[in-house]
Amino acid sequence: MGEKRVARVTDIIAASPVSFDDAIKVGFERATRTLRGITGLKIIEQRIAVDDNQIAEYRVRMEVIFVLEN
């Protein structure tokens, strides 16, 4: 029988002036500095900040799923 595990989900928001993909990478890299045992990400929302009729920033809200240590 497999090992019992419990996971936790934390919401984070990350931003990049480059792209949504880059914002995801920024958020993931930051999450790995604090959280251990990350098993997945779920992108909840994507938004764009506009300044002076130009795209200023790509923003993503994501769930970071990680396994709690025993």
ZILIN-V699621 format. One record per backbone hydrogen bond with DSSP energy under -1.0 kcal/mol. CO is the residue of the C=O (numbers start at 1). NH is the residue of the N-H. E is the energy in kcal/mol with one decimal. If there is no record, write none. Layout:
co->CO nh->NH e->E
co->CO nh->NH e->E
This chain:
co->6 nh->68 e->-3.2
co->8 nh->66 e->-2.5
co->10 nh->64 e->-2.9
co->12 nh->62 e->-2.8
co->14 nh->60 e->-2.5
co->16 nh->58 e->-3.5
co->19 nh->23 e->-1.9
co->20 nh->24 e->-2.3
co->21 nh->25 e->-2.2
co->22 nh->26 e->-2.7
co->23 nh->27 e->-2.4
co->24 nh->28 e->-2.8
co->25 nh->29 e->-2.8
co->26 nh->30 e->-2.0
co->27 nh->31 e->-2.4
co->28 nh->32 e->-2.2
co->31 nh->34 e->-1.2
co->31 nh->35 e->-3.3
co->37 nh->67 e->-2.3
co->40 nh->65 e->-2.8
co->42 nh->63 e->-2.8
co->45 nh->61 e->-2.5
co->47 nh->59 e->-3.2
co->49 nh->56 e->-3.1
co->49 nh->57 e->-1.6
co->54 nh->51 e->-2.7
co->57 nh->49 e->-2.9
co->58 nh->16 e->-2.2
co->59 nh->47 e->-2.8
co->60 nh->14 e->-2.4
co->61 nh->44 e->-2.6
co->61 nh->45 e->-1.8
co->62 nh->12 e->-2.7
co->63 nh->42 e->-2.1
co->64 nh->10 e->-2.1
co->65 nh->39 e->-2.9
co->65 nh->40 e->-1.4
co->66 nh->8 e->-3.1
